[in-house]
């Protein structure tokens, strides 16, 4: 799947939250995003992320990866991606 720049940035944020705070949980169960629906709409619309908590229009909401989004993030985890690569490489997806 070809990701938009915005989708890629949100999935990179999910990767970062998971590697820092989500270890021991399944990728699809960890809360890996925090923000408004307008920010997460590109991933929500593409089926990459969904609500982790009840929708809260106009306020921040926690988000989690769907199986489709988790598949992309898992590829990055399997490849041993690290924070230095994120800063240097813009071709991860």
Secondary structure, DSSP 8 states (H G I E B T S, - for coil): ----HHHHHHHHHHHHHIIIIITTS-TTTSEEEEE-HHHHHHHHHTTSEEESS---TTS-EEEEE-HHHHHHHHHHHHTT--HHHHHH-S---
